[in-house]
Amino acid sequence: MNELDLEETPRRLWPRLLPLAVALIIGGFLFAGLSLRPKEIPSVLIGKAVPEFNLPALPKRPKGLQSADLKGQVSLVNVFASWCVSCRVEHPLFMKLKARDLVPVHGLNYKDDGPAAMSWLARHGDPYDRVGQDLKGRVGIDWGVYGVPETFLINAEGRIVCKHIGPVMERDLEEKLLPAVKALRQGGVAKC
Amino acid sequence: MLMTLLRRLVLALCLMAPLAPAWSVAVDTPLDDPALEARARAIHKQLRCLVCQNQSIEDSNATLARDLRVLVRERITAGDSDDAAIRFIVDRYGDWVLLQPPVKGGTVLLWLGPLLFLLLAVISLVFWYRRRRGAPVVAANAPLSADEQARLKALLDDGDPK
């Protein structure tokens, strides 16, 4: 076999580099894919006015939540539930935020049981200004909620500026949400 | 032995049959009007579940999927057209919920991509054939030279086990 003389065909460079090029292109896509977060579906409500809604307060707690409440000042709306495990992760942060009195946080109690929500707030602290009780989750759907927790930043005109999906961590708050609040208050454009 | 085992198995399965409805997690109440229900079902199949992302809301057991199924049924009953009912959901969750993405500026590549690749394949095939036809044909059927004959004979003789 090895003695068979195959006629040497002139070899060009690019066909030999082709596999490398293909590997680099595919590798590039895969590398970019590493930092994608397919679980986070971008909200279509960014820049739009908050949906029209009017939710009752939790039992024995004053102040329900409705669309009109979200006009007039920059605020956060946190979607939470007593059955939501990762809500407990972010909750201490909202308690701290309340102590610092930087921005009002309203609660959207999503598909929860009233008394259960109240005892959850009694146990872990109540950082909210207003809390609306969304028993059936319909208002949640209007807000495009698909998982709890979610947190929305609302500007003074009552428009949704950004949406944070999943528990808010210290870094999200300090580097994303609070700078955005500051920018909005100064009349600037919030990036988040 | 095998038959009795089989018979027992069949009996066991038959006895379990009435339990089947209890196994499915989210049991929806279908609409009374079968035509409306069929429309609602068709819409459910087009909408992607946001929780278990590669299922339609028809297939998903997630509670949000169930809520959305109920919502679609309500919209249809309220007199929404299929498009209006779908738009209602898309207004809240975006094009992402459509299992079949619409043709738009951002999705053109997605839709035309396969065609583009096919075109690329055809073009490279054409080039390949052309080059092959242009290349000097290896004289496969040319008679062997005396030297080659001798080598062939040596190989054949050598390879013979007898």
Interface residues (C-beta under 8 A of the other chain):
Chain A: E7 T9 P38 K39 I41 P42 S43 V44 L45 K111 K136 G137 R138 I141 D142 W143 G144 Y146 G147
Chain B: L50 V51 Q53 T63 L64 D67 L68 L71 V90 D91 R92 Y93 G94 W96 A135 V138
